[in-house]
Amino acid sequence: MKFLIDNQLPVALRSFLSREGFDAAHVLELGMECATDLEIAQFAAAEGRAIITKDEDFALLAALDRCAAPVIWIRIGNCRSDVLLKFFSESLTLVLEKLLSGEVVIEIY
């Protein structure tokens, strides 16, 4: 499973996913911090990556068939990185199941 982590999420999430054995990249580390949502969506689709984001715009792009990459939409408020990582870790099995079943937008909250 391959992931692309969006701007508003910490690089620590990429590190966590990498330690768990996933191919994960963060837009900041790829020099895409100024890329538009559509550019990020196109990059993710071309690379076969699911986008992990807190940005509703990716869910809207998916609804309009303008985002071919799966979207994992994290819907918790602002929190420290350790809280976010714990939350994501607890949701990871469900997220993977939904991705494997073909869901396009996966909301976790």
Secondary structure, DSSP 8 states (H G I E B T S, - for coil): -EEEE-TTS-HHHHHHHHHTT-EEEETTTTT-TT--HHHHHHHHHHHT-EEEES-HHHHHHHHTT---S-EEEE---S--HHHHHHHHHHHHHHHHHHHHTT-SEEEE-
